[in-house]
Amino acid sequence: MRRISYRSGLVRGRRAGSAFGALAGTALGILLGLVTIATVAAVAVGNSDAPTPDVVDGAHVPPLLTLPSEPITLRYAIVCPPPGGDLESGAPCDGSGDVYVRPGQAGRFTKLALRRGDDAREGRYFVDVPASIASSPTGFSYYAILRNNATGTSITLPAAGAAAPQRSLPLARPVSLDLPEHVFGAGRRATERVVAAPWGRRVGEAGLSGGRQVGFTGPSTFDVTADGTIVLLDQVNGRLQRWAPGARAASPVRIDVSEAIAELSVGPDGAAYVLQPAPRAGGAPELWSFGPLGNLLGRTTLSDRTWGAMRMGPEGPEVQQLPSEQWMPVRAQGRLLDPLAQTRGGRAGRTVSGGREVVVLRTGAYELRLALVGAGKILSGWRIVGATPLGEVQLAEPLGTRMVVVFKTYTEDQDEFVVLVLDGTGIVKSFSLPSAQWAEAAPLSRFRLHGTSLLQLGSTAQGMFIDRFELEERE
C-alpha cells in the first residue's frame, strides 16, 4: 500500500578514530522519483576537532507498505567525499553495497548485491526484491551495508542491522480513497481558540527570533497533558509555558534549552522531554528530560544524526530517527536509553496503545498509505490518492476504532492542511485548515490529538495561537 515516511536522510560511516562530518547536501534529492521532506536537524556524530575522515553517506526510503503484486525495488544513495574533501557538500563516489533480505520477520537473510543505476554518478544504487520474498503474506525485512570502495568505509542501514531490520508489510485489502482536486480557501473555523499569545518576553507572551530577510522563528511546538493542560515549548525565551484548561494566565517554567527549533513531549508524570539539535558542530542531537519545576532529570544522545518527529509512546517518548528511518524508543522501564539500546528497539511504526503501531508511508507526490498494525499484522489499512499533491504527514493517530490523519496539500503558490477521520468504510469526516505558519516551528509538530479534539499550533505577525477543532461535533 502506501508508506508514510516522515522524512528521508543520509547516514555516515567511519573508520575507528575518525569523525563524522556534516550532512552531505547532495543526498537529500538523490533518490529517483521520491518526494522527501527536508531534515529538521542536519547533524552527525563524532569529534569535530579530529582530522577530515574517510566517510560514506547513505539515504534510503523504505517501502513500509506494499500493494499486492507490486514490484519492489530498494533504492539507495551512496555519497562519499574523497579523503580531505568537502564534507559539507558531499559528492557521489565509487560505492557498492549489499542488502540482506528475508521473507517475514524471522529466519535467515539472503544477500543481494546493489546494482548501479544509469545515474550511478549521482550516487544511486538499487536492487529488485525477488518476487518469492516480496510476495510473502507476512511481508519482508531487510537491512543494507553500504561501502565507499576507495576507502573501505562502510555503514549499516538501519543502524542496528539484523538486530532491528527495516520491515515491510503487504497492504492487501486497504480502504481506497480518491480525493478530488483540493479547493483552497474553504477552511473550517476553529471550535475554540484555547491559547493566544502576542510576541514578547513577558509571561503569556511567546518568543520570536530572526528577521525579515532570514525569516522568523517562534515557539517550536506544544503538547497537551491528560487533563487538557497546554504546554508550549517557548525555546526562544528558554522556558515552558503551561495553560491549564480554562485558564487565561500562563504558568512559566524556566528550562535550560537552546533557542534552536526543538521537539517536545510531556509524560503522564509531568516530565517534559525536549529533543534538541546537537550542542556542538559534529555532535548528535540530545534528549533532555525536565521535572515539573524545570529541574534537569536526565539526558541522552540520539543514535542517528538527525530526527524527524517525537511522540509519547506507552513507555515514554519515541523518536523517528534518520537516516535509519525508524521510530526508536528513547526511554523504557523508567530510564533513558543509550544510543545502542535505541537502535535495537527500532520499528517501522510509532507505538500506540495496546501494543499496536501506526505505520505511515508517503509514496510519490499524490499517494499516502496508512496502517494500524498489531502482532506483526495489519489490522486496518487505507490508501489515499489525491488529485492535488499531498505533502508531509503531520499526524496519524487512532481515535477509538477510527484513524485521524492530518497532511499538507499544496500547489506551487499555496498550501493547506487536510484533516481526515477514517473508519473501515472510508471517510467519516473531512475538512481543511489554513497553514497559519507565519513563524517557523518544528515542521512535523503543529498538531496534537486530545480526546476528540484536534489542536493546531499557528502563528501570525501578531503572535502565536493554538486552536481546537472538535472532531465529533455535528455540522
N, C-alpha and C positions, 0 to 999 in steps of 0.2 A: 504494500500500500504506500503510504507516504512516510516520510520521515521528517520530523521536525527537528532540525538541528539549530540550536540557539546560536552557534557560530562555528567557524572553521579556523584552524590555526596551524602553526608550524612547531616542530619540535627541534631541539638542538641536541646533538650527541657530542661527546668529547672523549678524549683520552684521559687517563688518570693524570691529575695535576694541572689540567688545563682549565680554562674558564669558558663560560658561555657568553656569547655576545648579545647584542640587541636583536630584536626581531628583524629578520630579513624582509625588506619591503616588497620584493618582487613576488613573494609566495602567496599572498592573500588572493591574488587574481589568477592563480596559475592553473587551477583545475578547470578542464573543459566543461562548459555547459552548466556550471554550478554557481548558484547565487549565494554569496557569502555575506556575512554581516561583519562589519569592522570590529576588531577586537577592542575590548574596553581598556585593557592594560597590557601593553606590549612589553613584557619583561622577560628576563631569562635568569637562570640560576648560575651562580658562580662568584668568583673573586674578580672584581673589576680592575684590580691592580696587577693582575697576572699578565704575562705576555699574550699577544694575539694567539688564540688556539686554532687547532685544526678542527673545524666543526662541520656538522651536516644538519640541515634543517629539513623538516618534512611537513606535509599537510595532507589531510585525508578527510573526506566527508563520508561517513559510514552509511550504508543503505539499511537503516534500522528496521524499516517495514517494507516488505516487498509484496507485489501483486502476483497472483497465480500465473505461471508460465512467463514471468518477466525475466529476461536475460539479465544476469548480474555481472557487472564489471566493476572491480575495485580500482579506483584511480588514486594515485599518489603524486605529490610534487616532491621532488628532492632538490634542495638548494644547498650548495656548499661553497662558500667563498674560498679562494686559494689561501694557503698559508701566508699570513701577513696582509691579506686582502681586506677590503672594506666590509666589515660585518654589518654596518648599518644598512647598506643597500642589498647585500647578498648577491648571488649570481648562480645560475644553473651550473651543473657540474657533471663530471663523468660519474654518474651514480648507478647503483644497482640495488636490488633488494629481493627479499623472499617473503611470501605471505604463507602463513601456516593456517590452514582452514580445515574444519571438520563439520559433519552434519550434527545437528543438535548442540547440546551444551556440555557434553562429556565425551570421553574417548580420545583416540589418537588423532593427531593433526596430520594432514597431508601438506607437503611442502610444494609451493608453486612459485616459480621464478617470475618476477616482474619483467615485462617487456617494455621497451622504449616505444613511445608513440611517434608519429611523424613529426610531432612538435617537441621531441625529447630535448632539443636545445633550450627549451623553456622550462625544463625540469619535470616533464610529465611522463609518468610511467603507469602501466596498468596490467591487470591480469583478469581473465574471464574465469568466473567460478564455474566449475563443471556442473552441468545440469543435475547430475546424480546427487550433488551436495546442495545446490541452490534449491532444489525441489523438495528437500526434506520437510515433512509435515511439522517438524519441531524447529525448523529454521536452521541456521548455521552460526558458528562462532569462529573467530579468527583474530590473528594479530600479525604484525609485519615487523621485519628488521630491515632498515634502510641503511645504505652504506655510501660513503664517499670513497670511490675506488682509488683516488690519488693518495689518500692518507690512511685508509683503513678504518677511519672513524665510522661508528655505527650507532644507530638509535633504535629503540623498540617503541612500537606504537600500537595500542595504548601502552602506557608506561609499565604496567605490571606483566605484560606479555601473556603467557599461558596461565598465569595465576588469576587473571581477570581479563579475559579476552573481550573484544568487541562482539556484540550479539546482534543478530538479525532474525526477525520473526516474520512468518508469512501472514499477510493480512488477507485471509481467504475470502471472507464474506463481509466486507465493510458496508456500512451505510454510505451510499454515494450521494453527494450533494453537488449540484451545479448552481453556482451563484451567478446572477445576471450582472450586467455591467453596473458598476457602482455609481450611485448618484451622490455627488459631493454636495455638502451644504445643507443636508437634511438631517443633521444630527439630533439626537434626543436631548432634552433638557434634563438636568440633574434633579433627582428627588430632593436632595438637600445638599447645601454646601456646609460641610462639617468643620472645616478649618479654612480661615482666610488670614494670611499674614503678609503685611507690606514688607518691602525690602528694608533692612536695617539691622542693627545690632542689639536693640533692646529686647527684653523678654516679650515673646509674642510676635517678634519680627523675624525675618529669615535672611540669612547672609547671602550676599551677592558679590561675585568677583568677576574680573575680566573687564572688557570694554567693547566698544562698538566695532573696532577693527578685528579683534580676536574672538569676539563672541562673549556672552555672559554665561556664568555657571552659578546655579542656585543650589538648593538642598539636593543631595544625591538621590535619596529615596525615602521611603517610610515603611512602617509595618503597623499592624493592628493586633492588639492582645485579645485574649479570650473574652474579656469583659468589654471590649469595644474601645479601649484607650488607643488613641492615635500616637505613634512615636515617630517623630521626624528626625532624620539624620541631617542636622544643620551643621555640616562639617566646616563651612566657611567661618562660622563663629565658634567652632570647636566644642560643640555641645549636642546633646539630645534635647528635644522639646516634646513634652507629653501634654495631650489634651484628653482629659477624662470625658466619658460620654456626657454630653450636655453642658460641659464646662466652656466658658468663654475665655478664661485665662489659661495660659500655658504654664507648665512647671518645667523649668530648665534644669539640666544636669550637665555639668562640665565634664568632658571626657578628652583624653589625650589622643587626638587624631590629627592627621594632616588635612590640608584644605583640598586635596585631590578628590576626585569622584571615587566613591566607595560604595559598598553594599551593606545592607543591614537586615538582620533577622533578630526577632525578640523571642526568647524561650518562654515556656509556661511559668517558669520561676522568676521571670522579670529580668533575667540576664540578657544583655544586648550584645550581639555578635557583629562586629564591624570588620568587613573584609577590605583591607587597604592595599593600594599598589605597593610595589617594592620600596622599602625605605631608602634604598641607595641604588645607584646605577649598577646593573649586573646582578641585582638581588632578585628575590622571588616575592610574590605577594604574601602578606601575612594576615592571619585572622586573630583579632584581639577580642577578648570577652570582658565585659564590664558588668559590675554589680549595679543594683538599682540606684546607688548613690554615686555612681561613676568610678568606683574603685576598680582597678585592673585585676581581673581574676586569673587570667592566663593568656598565652599567645602561642601560636604555632605557625609554621611556614607551609604554604601550599606545595603540593608535589609538582604540579606543572607550572609553566612560566606565566600563564595568564588565566583569566577566568571569564565566564560569560554571565552567570547569574548565581544567586544563592537563595535557597528557600529552607524553611524549617521543616525537617522530617520528624518522624515519630521519636527518634533518639537524639535529635539535635540537628544543627544546620547541615545541609548538603550543598556542595558547590559543583557547578558544571565547569570542569577544568579542561583547558585547552593547551596543547593540541590533542590530548588523549580522546577528547570528545566523549567524556563520560561524566556522569554525576558521581561524586565521591563524598563519602561521609567525612566530616572533619571533627566530629565529636561522637563518642559512643561509650556506653556504660559509665557515664558520668565524667569522662575525661576527654581532653582534646587529643587528637590523633596526630602522630608524626607523619611525614610525607610517605614513607613506605606503607604504613597502615592505610593511608588514604587510597593509594593506588590499588591495594589488594581488595578494597571494597568497591571498586569502580563498577558502575552499572549503566546500562543504556538509557534507563529512565529514572525519573525522580520518584522516590519512595513516598507514598501517601498512606492513609490509614488502612489497617487490615493487611499489611504486608504487600500491598499492591504497588504497581509502578505506573506512572504516566509516561508514555513514550511518544515523542513528537518528531515529525520529520517534515521539513520543507524541501520539496524537490522541484527544481526548475523555478520559473517565475510565477506560475499560476496554480500550483497544487500544494496542498497540505495533507498530511496523513497523521492521524492520531490513534492511539490505542491505550486501553486500560488493561494492564497485564497482571495476572495472578498465577503463582505457581508455575511460572515459565510459559504460560499460555495466554493468548489474547482473549479477554473476557468480552470486550466491546471494541469496535473499531469504526473509524469514519474516514472517508476520502472526500476532500473538499476541493473542487476545481472552480476557479474564478474566471470571469471574463475580463476582469481588471487585475493587474499584477498584485500578488499577495506578498507582503513583506514579513518582517520579523514577528515571531510569536511572543507576545508579552505574558500571556497567562494561559495555562491549560490545567484545569483542576476539577475533580469530581464535586458535584453538588447533589448529594443523595445518590439516586440512580441515574442522574444526568451528568453531562460534561459541559463545563463552561470554557470557552476558548476566546481569547482576545488577540487579534492580529492586526497588523497595519495593511492598508491597501493604498495604492499610490499611482500617480502618473508623473510625467516629467515636472509638473509645476504645482502639484497639490497632493496632500495625503490626509487620511483619517484612520481612526481605529474602527474595526468591526467587532461587535460582540455577538457571539452565537451561544445559545443554550441548546444542547443537543440531547436527544434520547435515542432509543433503539429504532425509532421510525424516521427520524430526521430532525428538522429544526423546530424547536419548541418556541423560541423567541429569538429575534434578531433586531439589532439597531446599530447605528454608527455614532461615533463621538468625535468631536474635533480633536486634533492632535494636542493643541494647547501647550506647545513646547517652546515658549519664548526663551527660557533659560535652559542650558544644558543640565541634564541629570543622568544617572545611570541608565543606559538605553533600554534595558530589559526589566526595569523595576518601577514602572509607572502605575501598576495595578496590583491590588490585593483583593482577595475574596474573604468576606467575613459573614458567616451565615448565608443569608440570601441576598446580601448587599455586595455590590461591586464598588470598590473605591478607586478613584483615579487621582494621581498627582499631576497638577498642571501649573502653568505659570503665565503671567502677562508682564508687561512693562511696569505694572504697579506692584506686583507681588506674586506669591505662590498661593495655591489653594488645593484643597482635597475635596472632591465631590463624591457624593454617594448616589448610586443608582440601584434601586430596588428591582431585583430580577423576577420577583413573583407577584408584583402588583398587577392589577387588572388595568388594561389600557382601553 
